[in-house]
């Protein structure tokens, strides 16, 4: 029994627990697990449940979000925290990060749960069994794809780089060491192709479907720079006629929708009102709880970055403003005090209250009166004041509360599902991605007009002007435009880090945030940095010395 207990932390083989002889699927006995289709369905539901965690908190998906969104450039932590998420956000990886270890362990719990079903269920016995078998292939592929992104380097940096161990059996004695990036991608594609072949039911976005497998294949091929297949599989989803982009007004309230109510949701990790987050204080410990305080619940300590806001503010009518909620000191708009705000050369927010008399806007600073001027740049009105001989560009707004000097731009994308404070069902795949996957694949093949056509579908839905080859901003390529649109569209959905590094670009974090506090802050992180990937959990390497740690 000692050997079994040692293995449990390694691969999460809860189904082999020596003291209770049960699996993680609602305590169905292992020996009776596959006596009926109903039991197999229950077991599969258990694998879905592992993705969202106990009571919808700190499960696989929550940790994945922290590992993928916090190291990006869309968020700004208003200080520091003792929570190990700080090491993720700051690119100061440690081998003992509990959140990383939880993600690792939860990943292998899902994988082994899928392996048990894949081993026991035979193909071709019934359409229902084939569907459930396909769902488990999909879930295993999803987990390995995301694990590979977190612990393995981008595909185009070399397929011989180490990624994660491919545990493909439920055998307790099967303890693999790390496989390569190439091998993990091959396995993910193999599983997704199998899933696509097996799944046959038009289920809701709460469950894996043929189209969910095709959508993820499109992303996998895009990450591999197999642009033809990225386009092919995006088109399979688009041509299925199962999904439609939400309208502009519907999209503005996308975070309020249960995935089953969204016409563009392909697959989401679905949390449900009542069944999940049942406790009084659960709303504080969700993903949304760090992004916003709503009705007194949530820390509200990580805000939209000035870098993201600058991109978003290029178009005042952009529907994606709906996911950012600036807080104001005065609730009544008539009582709000106008101010200007800018980021200084030290990447610190500066704000000044302003006064307007006769259409002239002024503010006081160190006994000197400054006038806020305006001019037209690229067809847009911008504001500035003369700081000596230098134009200091500013944004106009209203006085906001601050935390440690950071104005509170709350992020709402991870809150308010079904009007429940911080309930959220994060999207794994939605239809907008298929258009932008195609756009990127076209841009990388020199098909610039076709790339812009796909981008403009998303921009039109957002209510902002289309691009033409003639109006692309000076100094930017079509690929730049595509990646900017991906940033706007998928902000706070865990895409940005991978979009930057897999394209060989540098993560630019020259904006206010706790990541610049302390000694030797990282203003830029190149795609070649060792910290593009996380360390494997130290406990894992102690238990399994054959594993090689990331540099």
C-alpha positions as CSV (number, residue, x, y, z in Angstrom):
1,X,0.0,0.0,0.0
2,X,2.9,2.4,0.5
3,X,3.7,2.3,-3.2
4,X,0.1,3.2,-4.0
5,X,0.0,6.1,-1.6
6,X,3.2,7.6,-3.1
7,X,1.7,7.4,-6.6
8,X,-1.5,9.2,-5.7
9,X,-0.1,12.7,-5.6
10,X,1.7,12.0,-8.9
11,X,-1.1,11.2,-11.2
12,X,-4.2,11.7,-9.1
13,X,-5.4,8.1,-9.2
14,X,-8.3,8.7,-6.8
15,X,-10.1,5.7,-8.3
16,X,-7.4,3.5,-6.7
17,X,-7.7,4.9,-3.2
18,X,-6.7,2.1,-0.8
19,X,-9.0,2.9,2.0
20,X,-12.3,3.5,0.4
21,X,-12.1,1.7,-2.9
22,X,-14.1,4.2,-4.9
23,X,-13.5,6.5,-7.8
24,X,-14.1,10.3,-8.0
25,X,-17.4,9.9,-9.8
26,X,-20.1,10.3,-7.1
27,X,-18.7,7.2,-5.3
28,X,-19.6,4.7,-7.9
29,X,-17.7,1.5,-7.3
30,X,-14.9,0.8,-9.8
31,X,-16.1,-2.7,-10.4
32,X,-19.6,-1.5,-11.4
33,X,-18.6,1.6,-13.3
34,X,-19.2,0.2,-16.8
35,X,-22.2,-2.0,-16.2
36,X,-24.5,0.5,-18.0
37,X,-24.5,3.5,-20.3
38,X,-25.8,5.5,-17.3
39,X,-22.8,4.7,-15.2
40,X,-20.5,5.6,-18.0
41,X,-22.3,8.9,-18.4
42,X,-22.0,9.6,-14.7
43,X,-18.3,8.8,-14.8
44,X,-17.9,11.3,-17.7
45,X,-19.8,13.9,-15.8
46,X,-17.2,13.4,-13.1
47,X,-14.4,14.3,-15.5
48,X,-16.2,17.5,-16.4
49,X,-16.7,18.3,-12.7
50,X,-13.0,17.9,-12.1
51,X,-12.4,20.8,-14.5
52,X,-14.4,23.2,-12.4
53,X,-13.3,22.0,-9.0
54,X,-15.2,21.5,-5.7
55,X,-18.1,24.0,-5.4
56,X,-16.7,25.7,-8.6
57,X,-13.6,27.0,-6.8
58,X,-9.9,26.6,-7.4
59,X,-10.4,23.7,-9.9
60,X,-8.4,23.0,-13.0
61,X,-10.0,25.9,-14.9
62,X,-9.4,28.5,-12.2
63,X,-5.7,27.7,-11.9
64,X,-5.4,27.6,-15.7
65,X,-6.9,31.1,-15.9
66,X,-4.3,32.4,-13.4
67,X,-1.5,30.7,-15.2
68,X,-2.5,32.1,-18.6
69,X,-4.1,35.5,-18.0
70,X,-2.1,36.9,-15.2
71,X,1.3,36.8,-17.1
72,X,-0.3,38.7,-20.0
73,X,-0.5,42.5,-20.6
74,X,-4.3,42.9,-20.1
75,X,-4.3,43.0,-16.3
76,X,-2.6,45.1,-13.6
77,X,-2.4,44.0,-10.0
78,X,-2.8,47.0,-7.7
79,X,0.0,46.1,-5.4
80,X,1.4,42.8,-4.2
81,X,-0.1,39.8,-2.4
82,X,1.1,36.8,-0.4
83,X,-1.0,34.6,-2.6
84,X,1.3,32.5,-4.9
85,X,-0.6,34.0,-7.8
86,X,1.9,36.9,-7.3
87,X,4.7,34.7,-8.6
88,X,2.7,33.9,-11.7
89,X,1.8,37.5,-12.4
90,X,5.4,38.8,-11.8
91,X,7.2,36.1,-13.9
92,X,9.1,35.2,-10.7
93,X,8.3,31.4,-10.9
94,X,9.1,29.2,-7.9
95,X,9.1,25.5,-7.8
96,X,6.9,25.4,-4.7
97,X,3.9,27.4,-6.1
98,X,0.8,25.7,-4.7
99,X,-1.4,27.0,-7.6
100,X,0.9,25.5,-10.2
101,X,1.0,22.2,-8.2
102,X,-2.8,22.2,-8.0
103,X,-3.1,22.7,-11.8
104,X,-0.7,19.8,-12.4
105,X,-2.5,17.4,-10.0
106,X,-5.9,18.4,-11.2
107,X,-4.8,17.9,-14.8
108,X,-3.7,14.3,-14.2
109,X,-6.9,13.6,-12.2
110,X,-8.9,14.5,-15.4
111,X,-6.5,12.6,-17.6
112,X,-6.6,9.4,-15.6
113,X,-10.4,9.7,-15.3
114,X,-10.6,9.8,-19.1
115,X,-8.1,7.0,-19.5
116,X,-10.2,4.7,-17.3
117,X,-13.2,5.2,-19.6
118,X,-11.2,5.1,-22.8
119,X,-9.7,1.7,-21.8
120,X,-13.0,0.2,-20.7
121,X,-15.5,1.4,-23.3
122,X,-15.4,-0.3,-26.8
123,X,-16.0,1.7,-29.9
124,X,-19.0,0.9,-32.1
125,X,-21.3,-0.6,-29.5
126,X,-23.8,2.2,-29.6
127,X,-23.9,5.9,-30.7
128,X,-24.4,6.9,-27.1
129,X,-21.3,5.1,-26.0
130,X,-19.3,6.5,-28.9
131,X,-20.4,10.0,-28.0
132,X,-19.3,9.6,-24.4
133,X,-16.0,8.0,-25.4
134,X,-15.4,10.9,-27.8
135,X,-16.0,13.3,-25.0
136,X,-13.3,11.7,-22.9
137,X,-10.8,11.8,-25.8
138,X,-11.7,15.5,-26.2
139,X,-11.2,16.3,-22.5
140,X,-7.9,14.5,-22.4
141,X,-6.7,16.4,-25.4
142,X,-7.8,19.7,-23.9
143,X,-5.9,19.1,-20.7
144,X,-2.7,18.0,-22.5
145,X,-2.9,20.9,-24.8
146,X,-3.1,23.4,-22.0
147,X,-0.6,21.6,-19.9
148,X,1.8,21.6,-22.8
149,X,1.3,25.4,-23.2
150,X,2.0,26.0,-19.5
151,X,5.0,23.7,-19.0
152,X,6.4,23.3,-22.5
153,X,7.9,25.9,-24.9
154,X,6.0,27.2,-28.0
155,X,5.9,24.7,-30.8
156,X,7.9,26.8,-33.2
157,X,10.8,27.0,-30.8
158,X,11.5,23.3,-31.3
159,X,9.5,20.1,-31.1
160,X,12.3,18.4,-29.2
161,X,11.9,20.6,-26.2
162,X,10.5,18.9,-23.2
163,X,6.8,19.2,-22.4
164,X,4.7,17.1,-20.0
165,X,4.5,13.3,-19.3
166,X,1.9,11.6,-21.4
167,X,0.0,9.4,-19.1
168,X,-2.2,7.3,-21.4
169,X,-3.3,4.5,-19.2
170,X,-4.8,3.9,-15.8
171,X,-2.1,1.5,-14.8
172,X,-0.6,2.5,-11.5
173,X,2.8,1.3,-12.5
174,X,2.8,3.4,-15.7
175,X,4.7,6.5,-14.5
176,X,6.1,8.3,-17.6
177,X,8.7,10.9,-17.7
178,X,8.4,14.1,-19.8
179,X,7.6,13.8,-23.4
180,X,8.6,16.3,-26.0
181,X,6.6,19.2,-27.3
182,X,6.2,17.4,-30.6
183,X,5.0,14.2,-29.0
184,X,2.4,16.1,-26.9
185,X,1.1,17.9,-29.9
186,X,0.9,14.6,-31.8
187,X,-1.1,13.0,-29.0
188,X,-3.5,16.0,-28.7
189,X,-4.2,15.9,-32.5
190,X,-4.7,12.1,-32.4
191,X,-7.2,12.4,-29.5
192,X,-9.1,15.3,-31.1
193,X,-9.4,13.5,-34.5
194,X,-10.7,10.4,-32.6
195,X,-13.1,12.6,-30.7
196,X,-14.3,14.3,-33.9
197,X,-14.9,10.8,-35.4
198,X,-16.8,9.4,-32.4
199,X,-19.0,12.3,-31.3
200,X,-22.4,12.3,-33.0
201,X,-24.8,14.3,-30.8
202,X,-25.6,18.0,-31.0
203,X,-25.2,18.7,-27.3
204,X,-25.2,22.1,-25.7
205,X,-22.0,24.0,-25.0
206,X,-21.8,22.4,-21.6
207,X,-20.5,19.3,-23.3
208,X,-17.9,18.3,-25.8
209,X,-19.2,17.9,-29.3
210,X,-17.8,17.2,-32.8
211,X,-17.6,21.0,-33.3
212,X,-15.8,21.5,-30.0
213,X,-13.1,19.0,-31.2
214,X,-12.9,20.8,-34.6
215,X,-12.6,24.2,-32.9
216,X,-9.8,23.1,-30.7
217,X,-8.1,21.4,-33.6
218,X,-8.2,24.8,-35.4
219,X,-6.4,26.4,-32.5
220,X,-3.9,23.5,-32.1
221,X,-3.0,23.8,-35.8
222,X,-2.7,27.5,-35.5
223,X,-0.2,27.2,-32.7
224,X,1.8,24.7,-34.8
225,X,1.7,27.2,-37.7
226,X,-0.1,24.7,-39.9
227,X,-2.2,27.5,-41.3
228,X,-4.0,25.5,-43.9
229,X,-5.4,23.1,-41.3
230,X,-6.2,25.9,-38.9
231,X,-8.4,27.4,-41.6
232,X,-9.9,24.0,-42.6
233,X,-11.1,23.2,-39.1
234,X,-12.3,26.7,-38.4
235,X,-14.4,26.4,-41.5
236,X,-15.8,23.0,-40.4
237,X,-17.2,24.8,-37.3
238,X,-18.5,27.8,-39.3
239,X,-20.1,25.6,-41.9
240,X,-21.8,23.4,-39.3
241,X,-24.5,26.2,-39.0
242,X,-24.8,25.3,-35.3
243,X,-23.6,28.7,-34.1
244,X,-24.0,32.4,-34.7
245,X,-22.2,35.4,-33.4
246,X,-24.2,37.2,-30.7
247,X,-25.6,40.5,-31.9
248,X,-23.9,43.7,-30.7
249,X,-26.3,44.2,-27.9
250,X,-26.3,40.5,-26.9
251,X,-22.5,40.5,-26.9
252,X,-22.4,43.4,-24.5
253,X,-24.1,41.1,-22.0
254,X,-22.2,37.9,-22.9
255,X,-20.9,37.5,-19.3
256,X,-24.5,37.4,-18.1
257,X,-25.4,34.4,-20.2
258,X,-25.2,30.7,-19.2
259,X,-23.4,29.0,-22.1
260,X,-26.5,27.2,-23.1
261,X,-28.1,30.6,-23.8
262,X,-25.3,31.8,-26.0
263,X,-25.5,31.2,-29.7
264,X,-21.7,31.5,-30.1
265,X,-20.6,29.2,-27.3
266,X,-19.1,26.0,-28.6
267,X,-17.7,24.6,-25.4
268,X,-17.6,26.2,-22.0
269,X,-16.7,24.8,-18.5
270,X,-20.2,25.4,-17.2
271,X,-21.0,26.5,-13.7
272,X,-24.6,26.7,-12.7
273,X,-26.6,29.0,-10.5
274,X,-27.4,27.2,-7.2
275,X,-25.4,24.1,-7.8
276,X,-22.0,25.9,-7.8
277,X,-20.7,28.6,-5.5
278,X,-23.3,27.8,-2.8
279,X,-21.4,29.2,0.2
280,X,-21.7,32.7,1.6
281,X,-18.1,33.7,1.0
282,X,-17.4,31.7,-2.2
283,X,-17.7,34.9,-4.3
284,X,-14.5,36.2,-2.8
285,X,-12.4,33.3,-4.0
286,X,-13.5,33.0,-7.6
287,X,-11.6,34.4,-10.6
288,X,-14.1,37.3,-10.8
289,X,-13.6,38.1,-7.1
290,X,-10.1,39.4,-7.8
291,X,-11.2,41.5,-10.7
292,X,-14.2,43.3,-9.1
293,X,-16.1,44.0,-6.0
294,X,-19.9,43.6,-6.6
295,X,-22.5,44.1,-3.9
296,X,-19.7,44.0,-1.3
297,X,-18.3,40.7,-2.5
298,X,-14.8,40.2,-4.0
299,X,-11.4,41.7,-3.4
300,X,-11.4,43.9,-6.6
301,X,-7.6,44.2,-6.7
302,X,-6.6,43.4,-10.3
303,X,-7.7,45.8,-12.9
304,X,-7.6,46.3,-16.7
305,X,-4.1,47.5,-17.6
306,X,-3.5,50.9,-19.1
307,X,-2.0,49.1,-22.1
308,X,-5.2,47.3,-22.7
309,X,-7.4,50.4,-22.0
310,X,-5.3,52.4,-24.5
311,X,-6.1,49.8,-27.2
312,X,-9.8,49.6,-26.3
313,X,-10.2,53.4,-26.1
314,X,-9.2,53.7,-29.8
315,X,-13.0,53.3,-30.4
316,X,-15.4,54.8,-27.9
317,X,-18.2,52.7,-29.3
318,X,-16.4,49.3,-29.0
319,X,-18.9,46.9,-27.4
320,X,-16.0,45.4,-25.5
321,X,-16.1,48.5,-23.2
322,X,-19.0,46.6,-21.6
323,X,-16.6,44.2,-19.9
324,X,-14.7,47.1,-18.2
325,X,-16.5,49.0,-15.5
326,X,-14.7,52.1,-14.2
327,X,-15.6,52.9,-10.6
328,X,-16.4,56.5,-9.6
329,X,-16.2,58.3,-6.3
330,X,-19.6,59.8,-7.1
331,X,-22.4,57.4,-8.0
332,X,-24.6,60.2,-9.5
333,X,-23.1,61.2,-12.9
334,X,-24.2,64.8,-12.3
335,X,-22.0,65.0,-9.2
336,X,-18.8,63.5,-10.7
337,X,-15.7,65.6,-10.7
338,X,-13.9,65.7,-14.1
339,X,-10.2,64.8,-14.2
340,X,-7.4,63.9,-16.5
341,X,-5.3,60.8,-16.2
342,X,-2.0,59.7,-17.8
343,X,0.9,57.4,-17.2
344,X,4.2,59.1,-16.5
345,X,7.7,58.1,-17.6
346,X,8.1,56.0,-14.5
347,X,4.9,54.0,-15.4
348,X,3.0,55.6,-12.5
349,X,-0.6,56.9,-12.9
350,X,-1.0,60.6,-12.6
351,X,-4.4,62.2,-12.1
352,X,-5.5,65.9,-11.8
353,X,-8.9,67.3,-11.2
354,X,-9.9,69.8,-13.8
355,X,-12.1,72.9,-14.1
356,X,-13.9,74.1,-17.2
357,X,-14.8,77.8,-17.7
358,X,-16.0,79.1,-21.0
359,X,-15.0,75.8,-22.8
360,X,-11.4,76.1,-21.5
361,X,-10.3,73.2,-19.3
362,X,-7.5,73.8,-16.8
363,X,-5.9,72.2,-13.8
364,X,-3.5,73.3,-11.1
365,X,-0.1,71.7,-10.4
366,X,2.5,73.1,-7.9
367,X,1.0,76.5,-8.1
368,X,0.9,76.6,-11.9
369,X,-2.2,76.6,-14.1
370,X,-2.1,74.3,-17.1
371,X,-4.6,74.3,-20.0
372,X,-5.8,71.1,-21.6
373,X,-5.7,71.3,-25.4
374,X,-7.1,69.1,-28.0
375,X,-6.1,68.1,-31.6
376,X,-7.1,65.5,-34.2
377,X,-4.8,62.5,-34.7
378,X,-5.7,59.8,-37.2
379,X,-9.3,61.2,-37.3
380,X,-9.7,61.1,-33.5
381,X,-9.8,63.9,-30.9
382,X,-7.0,63.6,-28.4
383,X,-6.1,65.7,-25.4
384,X,-2.8,67.0,-24.0
385,X,-1.1,69.8,-22.0
386,X,2.3,71.3,-22.5
387,X,4.8,70.0,-20.0
388,X,7.5,72.4,-20.8
389,X,8.2,71.9,-24.5
390,X,6.7,68.4,-24.4
391,X,3.1,67.5,-25.2
392,X,1.8,65.3,-22.4
393,X,-1.2,63.4,-23.8
394,X,-3.9,62.6,-21.3
395,X,-7.4,61.0,-21.1
396,X,-10.4,62.8,-19.9
397,X,-12.7,61.2,-17.3
398,X,-14.1,61.5,-13.8
399,X,-12.6,61.1,-10.4
400,X,-12.2,57.4,-9.5
401,X,-11.2,55.7,-6.2
402,X,-7.8,54.2,-6.1
403,X,-6.0,51.3,-4.5
404,X,-2.3,52.0,-3.9
405,X,-2.5,54.7,-6.6
406,X,-4.3,52.5,-9.1
407,X,-7.7,53.6,-10.4
408,X,-10.2,50.9,-10.2
409,X,-11.1,49.7,-13.7
410,X,-13.1,46.6,-12.7
411,X,-13.1,43.6,-15.1
412,X,-16.6,42.2,-15.5
413,X,-16.0,39.4,-18.0
414,X,-15.7,36.8,-15.2
415,X,-18.7,37.9,-13.2
416,X,-22.5,38.3,-13.2
417,X,-23.6,35.1,-15.0
418,X,-27.4,34.9,-14.5
419,X,-27.0,38.0,-12.3
420,X,-25.1,35.9,-9.7
421,X,-22.3,38.1,-8.4
422,X,-19.1,36.2,-9.5
423,X,-20.6,33.2,-11.2
424,X,-18.8,32.6,-14.5
425,X,-18.6,29.8,-17.1
426,X,-15.4,30.4,-19.0
427,X,-15.4,29.7,-22.7
428,X,-13.0,27.1,-24.0
429,X,-14.1,27.8,-27.6
430,X,-16.6,30.3,-29.1
431,X,-17.4,31.2,-32.6
432,X,-15.4,34.5,-32.7
433,X,-12.2,32.5,-32.4
434,X,-12.9,30.7,-35.7
435,X,-13.0,33.9,-37.6
436,X,-9.8,35.2,-36.0
437,X,-8.0,31.8,-36.4
438,X,-8.7,32.1,-40.1
439,X,-7.6,35.8,-40.1
440,X,-4.2,34.8,-38.6
441,X,-3.8,31.9,-40.9
442,X,-4.4,34.2,-43.9
443,X,-2.1,36.9,-42.6
444,X,0.7,34.4,-42.2
445,X,0.2,33.3,-45.8
446,X,0.3,36.8,-47.3
447,X,-3.5,36.8,-47.9
448,X,-3.9,40.2,-46.4
449,X,-7.3,41.2,-47.8
450,X,-8.8,37.8,-46.7
451,X,-7.3,38.3,-43.3
452,X,-8.9,41.7,-42.9
453,X,-12.3,40.4,-44.1
454,X,-12.3,38.0,-41.2
455,X,-11.1,40.6,-38.7
456,X,-13.9,43.0,-39.9
457,X,-16.6,40.4,-39.1
458,X,-15.5,40.7,-35.5
459,X,-15.1,44.5,-35.6
460,X,-18.5,44.9,-37.2
461,X,-20.1,43.0,-34.4
462,X,-18.2,45.1,-31.9
463,X,-19.6,48.2,-33.6
464,X,-16.3,49.7,-34.7
465,X,-14.9,50.7,-38.1
466,X,-13.6,48.1,-40.5
467,X,-10.0,48.0,-41.8
468,X,-9.0,48.2,-45.4
469,X,-5.6,47.7,-46.9
470,X,-5.5,51.5,-47.3
471,X,-6.2,52.5,-43.7
472,X,-4.0,50.2,-41.7
473,X,-2.0,52.5,-39.3
474,X,1.5,53.4,-40.4
475,X,4.1,50.9,-39.3
476,X,1.7,48.1,-38.7
477,X,1.3,44.8,-40.6
478,X,-1.9,42.9,-41.2
479,X,-0.6,40.3,-38.6
480,X,-0.3,43.1,-36.1
481,X,-3.9,44.1,-36.8
482,X,-5.0,40.4,-36.3
483,X,-3.2,40.0,-33.0
484,X,-4.6,43.3,-31.7
485,X,-8.1,42.1,-32.5
486,X,-7.4,38.8,-30.8
487,X,-6.2,40.8,-27.8
488,X,-9.4,42.9,-27.7
489,X,-11.8,40.0,-28.3
490,X,-10.3,37.4,-26.0
491,X,-9.0,39.6,-23.2
492,X,-9.4,37.8,-19.8
493,X,-10.1,34.5,-21.5
494,X,-6.5,33.1,-21.3
495,X,-5.3,33.6,-24.9
496,X,-3.0,36.6,-24.7
497,X,0.2,35.0,-23.2
498,X,0.3,32.3,-25.8
499,X,-0.6,34.6,-28.7
500,X,2.4,36.8,-27.9
501,X,5.0,34.1,-27.3
502,X,4.0,31.6,-30.0
503,X,4.4,34.5,-32.5
504,X,7.9,35.1,-31.2
505,X,7.0,38.5,-29.8
506,X,7.9,40.3,-26.6
507,X,5.4,40.7,-23.7
508,X,5.5,44.5,-23.1
509,X,4.6,45.2,-19.5
510,X,5.7,48.9,-19.4
511,X,2.5,50.1,-17.6
512,X,1.5,50.7,-14.0
513,X,1.1,47.6,-11.9
514,X,2.5,45.6,-9.0
515,X,4.8,43.7,-11.4
516,X,7.0,46.8,-11.5
517,X,7.4,47.0,-7.7
518,X,10.5,45.8,-6.0
519,X,14.0,45.2,-7.3
520,X,14.8,44.4,-10.9
521,X,11.2,44.5,-12.3
522,X,10.6,42.9,-15.7
523,X,9.4,45.5,-18.1
524,X,9.6,43.1,-21.1
525,X,9.6,39.4,-21.4
526,X,11.0,38.0,-24.7
527,X,9.6,34.8,-26.2
528,X,13.0,33.2,-25.6
529,X,12.9,33.8,-21.8
530,X,13.1,30.8,-19.5
531,X,10.1,32.1,-17.7
532,X,7.8,31.7,-20.6
533,X,7.1,28.3,-19.1
534,X,6.4,27.4,-15.5
535,X,8.5,25.1,-13.3
536,X,7.3,21.6,-12.7
537,X,6.1,21.3,-9.1
538,X,9.0,20.4,-6.8
539,X,7.0,17.7,-5.0
540,X,6.5,16.0,-8.3
541,X,10.2,15.8,-9.0
542,X,10.9,14.5,-5.5
543,X,8.4,11.8,-6.0
544,X,9.5,11.1,-9.6
545,X,13.3,11.9,-9.8
546,X,13.4,11.0,-13.5
547,X,11.5,14.2,-14.4
548,X,13.8,17.0,-15.7
549,X,13.0,20.4,-14.3
550,X,12.6,23.5,-16.6
551,X,15.6,25.8,-16.6
